[in-house]
Amino acid sequence: MSTSPNLYTLSNELLKDVVDFLDADPDRSINIDRRAYLSVESFRPPSPPVPSRAQDVGNFRLVCRRFAEIGIPYQFTKIATRFSPHGLERLDKISSQSHLAKHTRKFSYLVPYFYIEGREHVERFLELESRHHGLLAPSLFRRKAEDQRGILQTAEDTRVLRKAMAAFVSLQHVQILRLQDEADRMLFEALQDSELPQASMVDLKWTPACIHATSTVAQALLHASSPFSRFSGPMMNSQSALVIKDRIPHTVPLLASRLTCLELHFDDAEALEERMRAASQLFKTVFTAAQNLQALHVGFPSRSPVDLGLEEIFHSIQWEKLRAFGIQAWRLSGDEIIQLARRHSKTLRGLRLRDVQLREGSMWKDVLAMLRTEMERLDWVSLRRVDYARHFDEMWADSMEVGDGSLGGSESDEENDFPRHFSVPGSEDGDYFNNNDYDNEDDDEYDSDNVHSIADTDHGPEANEIALSPNTTASLPFCTCSRSSDPAGADDLGDNGLFVIYQQRKMWEKWVIGRCPEHSSS
C-alpha cells in the first residue's frame, strides 16, 4: 500500500516555491536598465522583514536539516548591520559560519550619529528639560556614548568588518546608511526646542561617523579582495571624500576598477561646492579607473542645487558600458548636459536629471530635442522638478528650505517622497533611517502588480517597460507620425525659458522617448 505524498517528498525546487510565498525570492532584483533601479536597488534602505514572515521562514528552517539549508538564502542574502556592540557581535557570528555567509550578496551598514562633544552634558540637560523628563533616560545616552567610544578605541568594527568582507564570497552590493534611532530622534527634537544653555553643549555629528564608516568599509573590502561591484551612499558627507583622498589614496583606483554601479548622494549643505571642488581630482581618479560602470548617480540636496560644472566632477570621461546615468540638484548649462549625453549616445538607456536648474542662456527645449533625435537607445528619462535657475532662486529667496514636493508647479500625489525616517520594528531601540534630502519618485515603479496603473504616470506600464525589443519581424520599424498626439517639434513643447510646471515636464518625458520607429532610425 503506497503512502500519500507529503511535504517531505517534494523536490527542492517545489519547496523553494513554497517558501517564496513566505518571503520574496532572494534572487529577485531589478534590471539595471529600468528606471526604478537607481531608486530601489541602491538608495532604498533594507526593508525589514514582516515579523510574521520572518518567523515563518525561521520555523520552516527548524523542521529539519534539509529545510534549514533551503531557507538559508531567504535569511542571509541581505545583511544589515548596526554600528553597535550588538550589531557587530551578530555580524561576527554570521561571518564565522561559512555556510551562511556564502549566500550574502548585499551588505548594508547602519551608522548612527557620533557623540563627539558634551557627553557629560546630556544627563544634566535632560534633568533640566522638564518637557522630556521621564521620556528619555539619561543613562541610555551615557551607555550609547560609551559603546561608541569602546568600539573606536578597540577597533572592533575594523576587525569584524574585515572578517565579514572576507567571508562574504558572493558579495555584490555594499551600502552605507545613516541611522537615527528613536532615542536620538527625541534628543534632537529636545535640543532644537530647548532654550537651556546646556543644549548648545551637546553635539551629535554625522560627519565623523560617515568618515569613519566609509574608511573602515573601504579598507575591509580591499583587505578581503572582495568581489563586490556596486556601492551606494545615499546619505554621504562631502568631507568623507576628502578624508578618503588623504587616508587611502592608493587603494581608491583598485576599488573603483571593480565597480559596475556607483550611487552617491551628498546631503550636507555646508561648504558643499568648495569641498566638491577640492575632491575633484579624487573623482577623476575614481571615474577614470571605473571603466566598467553601467549605472552612475551623483546628487546633492534638492533645497540647494550646486553651482558646479559637470566636468568638474566627471572630467569628460566616457564609460563605454554606461546604461543608466543620474544627477540631482545641479545648476547647469544646456550644453553641459548635451555633451555628456552625446558621449554616451550609443549605450545610455536611462537618464535622470532630477532637480536640475538651467542657467541663463539655456533652454530645456534644446536639451530635449537633442535627447529625442540623437539618443536612439534611450528608453526612459526623468525630469522631476527641472526648472530654470533664476525662477528657482526667485521662488525660494525668502525660504529657509526648498520643499521637495513643491518645485516646478503642482506635484502629483503619485510622486510622494520617501518618509523622512524609516522605522525598523523589533530593533534594539526602534531605528530610523534618516533620509532628509534624497527622495525617490520611482520607488513604487518596481511593483509587479501595478499593471493597471494609468499609462501617463511615473508608475504606469510605459515607465516600467523598457526591455530590449526582440529581433523579429513584428518589431520592424513602422511609421507612427500620423497617429501621434505629441508635439511635432521642440518649438511646440511650450518651453518659455522662464519656468517649468509639472504637466510640462511629464509631457516632455514622454516626448523625448516617443520617437517614430521608422523616421528616427535614419
URKAZI-V364222 format. One line per field, one symbol per residue. burial: # if it has 24 or more other C-alpha atoms within 12 Angstrom, else .. A space follows every 50 residues. Layout:
burial->???
This chain:
burial->..............##..#..###.#..##################.##. ...#..##.##.....###################.##..##.##....# ###############...#.######..#......#.#..#..##.###. ##...#################################.##......##. .#####################.######################..##. ###################..##.########################## ###############.###.#########################.#### #########..############################.###....... .########.#...#.##..####....#.################.... ......##########...................##.##..#.#.#### ################......
